[in-house]
């Protein structure tokens, strides 16, 4: 009784309802007026009045209050679910992903709310509280390929079964579809160019890439004199390549600005890690195959949304877009008087009869396959690699050191009794007593 009284005292709704019913019982309020105030039918008011007369104030409370729900989970089903989730391969699974696996693998269909409550009670999962911060909402782009968010995530994707690696992902802003993703050893310029090449060959050229302010995409060095004269701004190798492909590179001012791919990595670091664990995958090659054939299609089917406009904004590659030349690292070097170039401690000798003269600026391209190419404007140059110049021999070096030491010897001062010091003027002193010698 104390429990019911306590529950009745803390329920403001029951107190208000009870007051109206007492007004009806005392004749101060008509039944249809009480029905209007309570938002119920007149028949329900009659039932409440009868129950309060028979049971007292406790009659205003719902019959199921303090009792188990008629729709509670079957104890056997709940025991099966908890037994499956106690397996070590399900460590760290959240309620949503755990519910999906229980349904797909064991045929146990449990609601997410009920599973979350049980997992919290059994210490299988701990709820997280996220602080609320005000962010301005940006509307999605309307077409696929109009804006593609690009980023990489460094994470223990294989947990303790394999090395730590990066996941490079391309997600469409209009649909939240993963258009391309790949596991790689690092997030550097070469890796981004290689994954972008695979992306544009698969889907075409998007209108823009939305990236962060990493040094791969944005440089902060000062402009050179030549760039100032040409009114150019310094750009990175990746941004230069995207400009040649007609793809705009937009740098976000904060991680929240490109929140779509940030949330994607939060999802992948939870779901994909566990999917790789269940599949027993511990290498990048097997993970990429699983990613392309299994996970990405399932992820897009579950999380992607329909675009506002069905037009595909991707543009095809043109004949002028020679990806092997565009997606390369370019560096300028000055041609020496002997028609040689030096680059990364390597020396190149250019062949004659190519219309070149010393002091010209030549472009050196290091392509994705590791090959090196020399170009002048739009023309490829013929050359051959030559060994480094032979250094001086040890004997020549020793002779140079001896000559240098002789040149730096101080002159000897004459002694105090030297004849030169006895000379006072007039006839020169006889340096030798016997002049005939």
C-alpha distance (Angstrom), angle and dihedral (degrees) to the residues before:
residue distance angle dihedral
X1 . . .
X2 3.75 . .
X3 3.78 88.8 .
X4 3.78 93.2 52.5
X5 3.81 92.2 45.8
X6 3.77 90.5 50.5
X7 3.77 92.0 49.3
X8 3.81 90.1 47.1
X9 3.79 92.3 49.1
X10 3.79 94.0 52.3
X11 3.78 94.9 44.9
X12 3.79 106.1 87.5
X13 3.78 90.5 -175.3
X14 3.81 92.6 59.8
X15 3.80 91.5 46.5
X16 3.80 91.3 53.3
X17 3.80 92.1 46.2
X18 3.81 91.1 48.3
X19 3.80 91.9 52.9
X20 3.80 91.8 54.2
X21 3.83 92.1 47.6
X22 3.82 90.6 51.6
X23 3.80 88.9 51.2
X24 3.81 88.3 55.4
X25 3.81 93.2 46.4
X26 3.81 91.9 49.9
X27 3.79 91.2 50.0
X28 3.79 96.4 -114.5
X29 3.82 94.2 114.3
X30 3.78 132.6 38.1
X31 3.79 121.6 -125.6
X32 3.82 96.3 -115.7
X33 3.81 90.1 49.6
X34 3.82 90.8 51.6
X35 3.82 89.3 48.5
X36 3.81 89.9 54.9
X37 3.82 92.7 49.2
X38 3.80 93.8 46.1
X39 3.81 94.8 42.3
X40 3.82 93.2 -126.6
X41 3.77 136.0 108.1
X42 3.81 124.1 -84.6
X43 3.80 90.0 -112.2
X44 3.82 90.5 57.6
X45 3.82 89.5 52.3
X46 3.83 88.9 53.8
X47 3.83 90.4 50.6
X48 3.83 92.1 49.4
X49 3.79 91.5 49.0
X50 3.81 91.4 50.6
X51 3.83 92.5 48.6
X52 3.82 93.4 48.2
X53 3.82 89.9 50.3
X54 3.81 91.7 50.6
X55 3.85 102.0 36.5
X56 3.77 103.8 23.0
X57 3.78 122.9 -132.4
X58 3.78 90.1 -23.9
X59 3.79 89.3 70.3
X60 3.80 91.6 74.6
X61 3.81 90.8 67.1
X62 3.78 123.2 92.2
X63 3.78 116.5 -96.2
X64 3.82 93.6 -125.4
X65 3.78 94.7 51.8
X66 3.80 109.0 121.8
X67 3.83 92.0 10.1
X68 3.80 131.3 100.8
X69 3.77 117.0 -91.7
X70 3.77 119.5 -100.8
X71 3.83 88.0 -132.2
X72 3.81 98.4 50.6
X73 3.80 119.4 139.1
X74 3.76 119.8 -87.9
X75 3.81 108.0 -102.9
X76 3.83 91.7 -135.3
X77 3.83 92.9 52.8
X78 3.78 91.0 46.7
X79 3.81 91.2 49.9
X80 3.81 90.8 51.5
X81 3.80 91.8 50.0
X82 3.81 94.0 49.6
X83 3.80 91.1 45.9
X84 3.80 90.5 54.5
X85 3.81 93.9 45.6
X86 3.80 92.5 52.0
X87 3.80 88.3 69.3
X88 3.82 111.2 110.9
X89 3.80 92.4 -124.3
X90 3.82 88.8 67.9
X91 3.81 95.8 55.0
X92 3.79 110.7 136.8
X93 3.81 95.6 14.2
X94 3.79 113.1 148.3
X95 3.82 122.1 -137.7
X96 3.81 94.8 -100.2
X97 3.80 96.4 50.6
X98 3.81 92.1 38.6
X99 3.81 90.1 53.1
X100 3.80 91.1 51.8
X101 3.81 92.5 50.5
X102 3.81 92.9 46.6
X103 3.79 89.9 52.6
X104 3.82 97.0 44.0
X105 3.81 99.1 39.8
X106 3.82 104.4 28.7
X107 3.81 104.1 21.0
X108 3.82 92.1 -121.5
X109 3.80 109.8 143.5
X110 3.82 108.9 -162.7
X111 3.78 128.0 162.6
X112 3.78 116.2 -109.9
X113 3.82 93.2 -124.7
X114 3.79 93.5 52.4
X115 3.79 92.6 44.7
X116 3.79 91.3 48.6
X117 3.80 91.3 52.1
X118 3.80 93.0 49.4
X119 3.81 93.7 45.4
X120 3.81 90.7 51.7
X121 3.81 91.5 48.9
X122 3.83 91.9 50.6
X123 3.85 94.1 43.9
X124 3.80 92.3 -116.0
X125 3.79 91.6 124.5
X126 3.79 137.0 17.3
X127 3.77 120.5 -148.1
X128 3.79 118.4 -125.5
X129 3.76 127.1 -141.9
X130 3.78 117.0 -146.9
X131 3.78 121.1 -159.7
X132 3.77 115.1 -120.4
X133 3.80 115.5 -120.9
X134 3.77 126.4 177.3
X135 3.79 113.6 -113.3
X136 3.77 128.4 174.5
X137 3.80 110.5 -117.0
X138 3.80 118.2 -125.5
X139 3.78 119.0 -155.3
X140 3.78 117.9 -121.7
X141 3.76 119.5 -105.7
X142 3.77 111.4 -101.8
X143 3.83 102.7 -131.6
X144 3.78 134.9 50.5
X145 3.80 110.6 -104.5
X146 3.79 94.6 20.4
X147 3.81 91.6 109.5
X148 3.80 125.2 6.6
X149 3.80 119.8 -171.3
X150 3.80 113.8 -141.2
X151 3.79 128.4 -168.7
X152 3.81 144.3 133.0
X153 3.80 131.4 -127.1
X154 3.80 124.6 -152.2
X155 3.80 107.9 -152.3
X156 3.81 144.6 137.3
X157 3.79 91.1 -97.3
X158 3.82 92.2 166.4
X159 3.83 93.0 39.5
X160 3.82 106.8 -148.5
X161 3.82 94.4 -22.6
X162 3.80 96.2 80.1
X163 3.80 145.3 3.6
X164 3.79 124.6 -64.7
X165 3.80 112.2 -97.7
X166 3.80 143.9 165.4
X167 3.79 129.5 -98.5
X168 3.81 114.0 -149.4
X169 3.81 111.4 -159.8
X170 3.82 136.2 -176.2
X171 3.83 114.5 -161.5
X172 3.79 126.0 -177.6
X173 3.81 114.8 -123.4
X174 3.81 95.5 -148.7
X175 3.81 98.3 51.7
X176 3.85 107.1 14.4
X177 3.81 87.5 -124.8
X178 3.79 118.8 152.8
X179 3.79 100.3 -124.2
X180 3.80 95.0 -179.0
X181 3.80 138.7 -8.4
X182 3.79 134.8 173.0
X183 3.80 138.8 177.5
X184 3.81 112.7 -124.0
X185 3.80 140.1 172.4
X186 3.81 94.4 -117.1
X187 3.79 143.9 -2.7
X188 3.79 101.1 -115.9
X189 3.79 137.2 132.3
X190 3.81 95.0 -89.8
X191 3.81 92.4 49.8
X192 3.82 92.6 47.4
X193 3.80 91.4 49.3
X194 3.80 91.5 49.2
X195 3.81 94.4 48.7
X196 3.81 91.1 44.3
X197 3.79 89.3 52.6
X198 3.80 89.8 54.2
X199 3.82 89.9 46.9
X200 3.82 97.2 51.4
X201 3.79 91.7 44.1
X202 3.81 88.8 53.8
X203 3.83 102.2 40.3
X204 3.81 107.9 7.9
X205 3.80 130.3 -119.3
X206 3.83 116.2 -34.0
X207 3.77 121.2 -148.5
X208 3.82 95.2 -116.3
X209 3.78 144.2 -2.4
X210 3.82 116.8 -138.9
X211 3.82 108.8 -148.7
X212 3.80 140.7 156.6
X213 3.82 127.0 -103.1
X214 3.79 95.9 -90.3
X215 3.80 117.0 147.2
X216 3.82 87.9 -109.9
X217 3.81 89.8 69.4
X218 3.81 104.9 24.2
X219 3.81 132.2 35.7
X220 3.78 127.2 -159.4
X221 3.79 99.9 -166.7
X222 3.78 120.1 124.8
X223 3.78 119.5 -100.2
X224 3.80 119.3 -99.6
X225 3.80 123.8 -125.6
X226 3.81 91.7 -103.9
X227 3.83 90.7 51.8
X228 3.79 91.5 49.0
X229 3.81 91.4 50.6
X230 3.82 90.1 51.3
X231 3.84 92.5 42.0
X232 3.80 91.2 -120.9
X233 3.79 129.7 148.4
X234 3.82 121.5 -139.9
X235 3.80 113.2 -102.8
X236 3.78 134.2 179.6
X237 3.78 126.5 -106.8
X238 3.81 92.1 -105.0
X239 3.80 94.6 49.1
X240 3.81 90.3 47.6
X241 3.81 90.6 53.1
X242 3.82 92.0 48.4
X243 3.81 90.7 49.8
X244 3.80 89.6 55.0
X245 3.81 88.9 51.7
X246 3.81 91.3 49.1
X247 3.82 94.1 -113.5
X248 3.79 118.0 137.0
X249 3.81 117.4 -136.0
X250 3.82 112.2 -147.8
X251 3.82 118.1 -169.1
X252 3.80 116.1 -148.4
X253 3.80 118.0 -135.9
X254 3.82 93.9 -142.1
X255 3.82 139.6 12.8
X256 3.81 89.3 -110.9
X257 3.81 90.1 60.2
X258 3.81 89.5 66.0
X259 3.77 92.4 36.2
X260 3.80 93.9 144.0
X261 3.80 93.8 72.2
X262 3.80 92.3 36.3
X263 3.80 89.5 57.5
X264 3.79 89.2 44.7
X265 3.80 90.6 58.8
X266 3.80 90.0 48.2
X267 3.80 88.1 55.2
X268 3.81 93.9 44.2
X269 3.80 93.6 47.7
X270 3.79 86.6 56.8
X271 3.80 105.5 34.9
X272 3.81 104.1 25.5
X273 3.81 93.5 48.9
X274 3.79 90.2 54.6
X275 3.80 93.4 43.5
X276 3.82 89.4 53.6
X277 3.80 88.7 48.9
X278 3.81 92.5 52.0
X279 3.81 90.6 47.4
X280 3.82 91.8 48.9
X281 3.82 93.2 -125.5
X282 3.82 119.0 158.5
X283 3.85 105.7 157.1
X284 3.80 132.3 74.1
X285 3.80 93.2 -126.0
X286 3.80 94.2 54.7
X287 3.82 90.8 40.7
X288 3.82 92.1 53.8
X289 3.80 91.4 49.4
X290 3.82 90.4 49.7
X291 3.80 90.2 45.5
X292 3.80 95.6 52.9
X293 3.81 99.7 38.8
X294 3.80 103.5 34.2
X295 3.77 119.3 9.5
X296 3.83 103.9 42.9
X297 3.84 94.5 50.5
X298 3.82 90.5 48.6
X299 3.79 92.8 45.2
X300 3.81 93.4 49.7
X301 3.80 92.0 46.8
X302 3.80 90.6 53.8
X303 3.81 104.3 36.8
X304 3.82 108.2 22.1
X305 3.81 119.7 102.4
X306 3.77 131.5 -152.6
X307 3.82 115.9 -94.5
X308 3.78 121.1 -117.3
X309 3.80 88.9 -124.0
X310 3.81 123.0 33.3
X311 3.82 92.7 -148.2
X312 3.81 114.2 116.2
X313 3.80 109.3 -133.4
X314 3.81 94.6 -164.8
X315 3.80 113.5 116.6
X316 3.80 123.6 -147.9
X317 3.79 124.0 -112.1
X318 3.80 113.6 -99.1
X319 3.79 129.0 -143.0
X320 3.79 90.0 -106.9
X321 3.80 90.1 59.3
X322 3.80 100.0 89.5
X323 3.78 98.2 179.7
X324 3.79 94.5 -167.2
X325 3.82 89.8 60.6
X326 3.79 98.8 36.5
X327 3.80 96.6 46.1
X328 3.80 95.9 57.6
X329 3.80 139.3 100.2
X330 3.80 110.1 -101.4
X331 3.79 127.4 -161.1
X332 3.80 131.8 172.5
X333 3.80 123.0 -131.9
X334 3.80 132.5 177.7
X335 3.80 118.1 -118.1
X336 3.82 110.8 -119.8
X337 3.83 125.3 -135.1
X338 3.81 90.9 -100.7
X339 3.84 90.0 53.0
X340 3.79 94.2 -108.6
X341 3.79 132.6 130.5
X342 3.78 130.1 -155.5
X343 3.82 120.3 -150.2
X344 3.80 127.9 164.4
X345 3.80 91.9 -15.1
X346 3.82 90.8 -51.6
X347 3.79 126.6 115.4
X348 3.82 127.0 -144.8
X349 3.80 127.3 -166.1
X350 3.81 114.9 -153.9
X351 3.78 119.3 -141.3
X352 3.82 118.4 -116.5
X353 3.81 127.6 -107.3
X354 3.81 96.0 46.1
X355 3.79 97.7 117.3
X356 3.80 95.3 -107.9
X357 3.77 132.9 137.5
X358 3.80 131.6 -169.0
X359 3.83 121.5 -83.8
X360 3.83 92.0 34.4
X361 3.81 118.0 139.2
X362 3.81 110.2 -118.7
X363 3.79 127.7 -172.0
X364 3.80 121.0 -128.1
X365 3.81 116.1 -157.0
X366 3.80 122.3 -161.6
X367 3.80 105.0 -168.0
X368 3.78 129.9 -156.7
X369 3.81 92.5 -98.2
X370 3.84 89.9 57.9
X371 3.80 96.5 -108.0
X372 3.82 121.2 136.0
X373 3.82 122.8 -136.7
X374 3.82 130.9 -176.1
X375 3.79 120.5 -145.8
X376 3.78 137.0 -179.9
X377 3.80 109.3 -159.5
X378 3.84 103.2 -48.3
X379 3.80 95.8 -22.2
X380 3.79 126.9 98.2
X381 3.80 116.3 -133.7
X382 3.79 130.7 -143.1
X383 3.78 116.8 -128.2
X384 3.78 144.4 147.5
X385 3.76 131.2 -138.9
X386 3.79 115.0 -112.5
X387 3.80 130.0 -166.4
X388 3.76 122.6 -102.2
X389 3.83 116.6 -84.9
X390 3.82 113.2 -86.9
X391 3.76 112.3 -104.3
X392 3.82 122.9 -129.6
X393 3.79 116.1 -80.1
X394 3.74 121.9 -109.2
X395 3.83 92.2 -110.6
X396 3.78 93.6 54.1
X397 3.75 89.9 47.2
X398 3.83 91.3 51.3
X399 3.82 91.2 49.2
X400 3.76 90.8 51.7
X401 3.78 90.3 51.5
X402 3.84 91.7 50.5
X403 3.80 92.8 49.2
X404 3.76 90.3 48.8
X405 3.82 91.7 51.1
X406 3.83 91.8 50.1
X407 3.76 91.5 51.0
X408 3.76 91.5 53.0
X409 3.90 96.6 50.0
X410 3.82 111.9 120.4
X411 3.87 117.5 -126.0
X412 3.83 115.6 -101.4
X413 3.82 116.5 -111.0
X414 3.89 114.8 -129.6
X415 3.81 118.6 -113.9
X416 3.78 122.2 -103.3
X417 3.84 92.5 -108.3
X418 3.76 93.7 48.0
X419 3.88 112.2 128.7
X420 3.75 89.0 -123.9
X421 3.80 89.7 65.2
X422 3.91 90.5 51.2
X423 3.80 94.0 60.2
X424 3.83 111.5 111.8
X425 3.79 100.4 170.8
X426 3.83 134.5 -83.7
X427 3.77 116.7 66.7
X428 3.74 114.6 19.7
X429 3.78 114.0 -106.9
X430 3.71 119.5 -102.1
X431 3.70 104.1 -105.7
X432 3.73 91.3 -168.0
X433 3.80 127.2 35.5
X434 3.77 91.8 -144.0
X435 3.80 107.8 53.3
X436 3.72 91.5 -174.8
X437 3.74 92.6 65.5
